[in-house]
């Protein structure tokens, strides 16, 4: 008795269960996972239909596309792999899938020498252009750098080119917030020092602030990314808790990216926002609000065409969603809303509604609507072509399809595209006689300048199905007809060699080499543009080129080129012991900041509205600088983010005022005022290296004595104007007063603190 294969029986049983479940609930995630798992253990001939079935419901599931591609890679089916990647890559911006693509490209091209290396390099550039901003793209950057380092360099020039490519790739990688940004920075430092220590010093100091910013943003961004499930499949919303959590996580992540936390240029920021939106739609594909938000953002950014495209896609996708869930009447209402008003009614809306009726209400309903729609003024030749093909391919009614094309010919005889579509249909019917009659009727009514493509198709038809005499006759007629169209006719009369090449070619087979084809193509291009060369040269070299500069770039250049310097002549050093002068002009009020409505704790006896007056006396440059600092939660901000913004800030250079006090520029870090009250500034150490007291220097004895007196009175010395210095003093005072009382922190803008002891 033969043994029973329990594993095979179980697998067959699971497939039967999942097939039944998929029939009742097509978006069943568990059933799709089981089917994909079973397909991994099947021959590719059996697995391919299963993958196609799954991907028809989950077109953005990158993990299923990756399994599908790897199944073909296991049997070296290169053509099928190329087809798969062409279908999924641009819709699935997921690093694991793209790394599978790179593995395939390297496998195919690694033995092709220099040509293959160039193809691999282009594939890496193509990949990083789409998914290089992903937090998980660190290994891709490292793999690309390793590949560049492995390229051979025979001459000094090739070595220079290779080193430049490696350096540029490193510099792009270290300013991208990824999981491996710190490792990439260490490797970049080692690379530059190994090339030239003198050059490395300048480059590393230049990119250190940018790297610090990228590292700080990565730490913040990771909090949002960790909440996202990248294995989630795109299903219609069911209202489950998990789906709502993922929806909220993506919303928070998108809001974070739209805030441009890294303070990069607008073009790079917009590219990163688009990437995040596209990634979000991989998992929330059936959420209309996500599409709407994406379209709205495009509209606000000035990309109106992209916004319109997304809005149209939203309506059709929403109608398709309702139809897939069995809600036929709501889906019908969506299509009727597209067709109801005269503004949004288009030929495409007619075509989509005809297809919808054909799927859900049958042949007669679709035919009835077409007969009504063809009378509409917005019914173009596209509607006739679409319904004729539906009648021919789906309804199996070639006579009715032929009558539709004939009816449309009366209205669209002047449309060359319609003529060519009709000719293709007759070719499928093998109706040689009517094809010639169609070409003759069309060419007799079309103007010569619009008949070029029709003549070309007519000649191709005669080359394939006619005899030599008829083919030569049609070619001669074409030259005579086009000779009356000026330049086009002249080129037609002179292109006899190209006619011969085209005549004796078939598909991708040519009677000459590719080099000869390139030569003929260049000759044709030069012949067409020889008369326009002088005009183009004048346009390119003249002032008209300024008109081609985008308005956004022009406006940005004006913004960055104009630097506004504050009026430092009226700036004074704040001292809480001095009496504030009455009658401060109301013009000094700083807009954008709300004054404190309640008086601060005032142990030194200052006026109740001291915060308002101090704010009015604060220089506008300082207010602007503080306004650009990130919003923090609680008294302790993320120091890395604050320092990265400070290091990249360009503060204006001060000028000597009437009082003779000079404001020094803050170049490498924030400056702090001397406790004695002078305006002399010095850099403040960053982070953990900062210390409140330093008794090692004899020049600081006065300051140390002043800080020791702080235990007597908080306001016994003028507070520094630097917020980072203030925050460190607050921390030190909190530590010294924690045993005897409590310290309540004041505003970070004014630097005021109130202390109370028990």
Secondary structure as GFF3:
##gff-version 3
##sequence-region A 1 758
A	DSSP	alpha_helix	6	24	.	.	.	ID=ss1
A	DSSP	alpha_helix	29	39	.	.	.	ID=ss2
A	DSSP	alpha_helix	44	57	.	.	.	ID=ss3
A	DSSP	alpha_helix	62	74	.	.	.	ID=ss4
A	DSSP	alpha_helix	78	88	.	.	.	ID=ss5
A	DSSP	three_ten_helix	89	91	.	.	.	ID=ss6
A	DSSP	alpha_helix	95	109	.	.	.	ID=ss7
A	DSSP	alpha_helix	113	131	.	.	.	ID=ss8
A	DSSP	three_ten_helix	135	137	.	.	.	ID=ss9
A	DSSP	alpha_helix	138	150	.	.	.	ID=ss10
A	DSSP	alpha_helix	156	173	.	.	.	ID=ss11
A	DSSP	alpha_helix	181	195	.	.	.	ID=ss12
A	DSSP	alpha_helix	197	225	.	.	.	ID=ss13
A	DSSP	alpha_helix	241	258	.	.	.	ID=ss14
A	DSSP	alpha_helix	266	283	.	.	.	ID=ss15
A	DSSP	alpha_helix	288	301	.	.	.	ID=ss16
A	DSSP	alpha_helix	304	324	.	.	.	ID=ss17
A	DSSP	alpha_helix	328	340	.	.	.	ID=ss18
A	DSSP	alpha_helix	347	360	.	.	.	ID=ss19
A	DSSP	alpha_helix	363	373	.	.	.	ID=ss20
A	DSSP	alpha_helix	381	393	.	.	.	ID=ss21
A	DSSP	alpha_helix	398	411	.	.	.	ID=ss22
A	DSSP	alpha_helix	416	428	.	.	.	ID=ss23
A	DSSP	alpha_helix	432	445	.	.	.	ID=ss24
A	DSSP	three_ten_helix	448	450	.	.	.	ID=ss25
A	DSSP	alpha_helix	452	465	.	.	.	ID=ss26
A	DSSP	alpha_helix	468	482	.	.	.	ID=ss27
A	DSSP	three_ten_helix	483	485	.	.	.	ID=ss28
A	DSSP	alpha_helix	487	494	.	.	.	ID=ss29
A	DSSP	alpha_helix	496	503	.	.	.	ID=ss30
A	DSSP	alpha_helix	514	529	.	.	.	ID=ss31
A	DSSP	three_ten_helix	530	532	.	.	.	ID=ss32
A	DSSP	alpha_helix	533	541	.	.	.	ID=ss33
A	DSSP	three_ten_helix	543	548	.	.	.	ID=ss34
A	DSSP	alpha_helix	551	561	.	.	.	ID=ss35
A	DSSP	three_ten_helix	568	570	.	.	.	ID=ss36
A	DSSP	three_ten_helix	586	588	.	.	.	ID=ss37
A	DSSP	alpha_helix	610	617	.	.	.	ID=ss38
A	DSSP	alpha_helix	620	627	.	.	.	ID=ss39
A	DSSP	alpha_helix	639	648	.	.	.	ID=ss40
A	DSSP	beta_strand	671	673	.	.	.	ID=ss41
A	DSSP	beta_strand	681	683	.	.	.	ID=ss42
A	DSSP	three_ten_helix	687	689	.	.	.	ID=ss43
A	DSSP	three_ten_helix	698	700	.	.	.	ID=ss44
A	DSSP	alpha_helix	701	708	.	.	.	ID=ss45
A	DSSP	three_ten_helix	709	711	.	.	.	ID=ss46
A	DSSP	alpha_helix	723	737	.	.	.	ID=ss47
A	DSSP	beta_strand	741	744	.	.	.	ID=ss48
A	DSSP	beta_strand	754	757	.	.	.	ID=ss49
###
